[in-house]
Amino acid sequence: MTCRDFVTFIADFLSGDLPAAERQAFERHLHACANCARYLEGYRVTVALEKGAFGDQEAPVPDEVPRELVDAILRARRPPAAD
């Protein structure tokens, strides 16, 4: 697994949706690559902060937050559409 592959599979790894063989390759890479280990930790922190920031779905968004940013965050939170 390469660092690029690592980034591609990170969400599936954290959600537990990564098949066993890919998960093992992911974990091997994680243990061998300090940069990806740091990236994973930063990703986990970012996800936790995001969840905390939008814990109250009904809270108003401050006027100074650009609408495009709000729309992008909401799109990213939606589950992918079924094909």
N, C-alpha and C positions, 0 to 999 in steps of 0.2 A: 504494500500500500504506500502511496506517495502522500505528501502533504496536501496536494490538491484533492486526492481521493478522501483524505481525512475530513476536509472541510465539507465535501459533498455529503458525507454520511453522518455528520455530527448530530443532526436533529433526530435521525432514526436511531442512532446509538443511545441518545439520552431518553428517548421515548420507549426504548425497549423493542423497537420494531425491526432492528437489524438482524438478519438471519445469522445463525450461529457461526458459520464459516467467516462471514464478513466481520462479525463482532470480534472474533479471535484475531483476525488480521488488524482490525482497528486498535484493539488493546495492545497488540505487539508493537504497532507503530507508536502508540501513545507512550509506552514505556521506553522506547528507543529515541524519541524525538522530544527534546525539551521545549522546542518552540511550539509544537502542537499541544503539549501538556499545558503550557501557559495559555495558549489560545482557548483550549477547552475550559480552563478555569475562568477566563474572562467571559466566555460565552455563557457559562452557568450563572455568573454574577449578573450579566446583562439581562438574561431571561428572568432572574429573580427580581431585579429592579423593575423591569417592565411589568411584571405581574403586580408588584406592589403599587406602581404608579397608576395602574388602571384597575385597582381592586373594586372601586365603586363605579360601576358602569353608568350610573346616572349622574355622576358629578359633572358639573359644567367644565368645559375646556376654557382656560383663560384666553381672552381675546388676542393676546400677543403671540399665541401659538399659530403658525401658518396652517391654513386649512389643508394644504397639500401634504403636510407632515401628518396631520390627524388622519387623513384618508389613507396614506401609505401604512400607517400603524394598524388601522382597522382592517385593511386588506390582508396584511401579514398575519393577523390573528385568526382569520377565518380558515376553517379546514379546507383543503383542496376539494374542488368539485369532482364528483365521481364521473368517470368516463363512461 
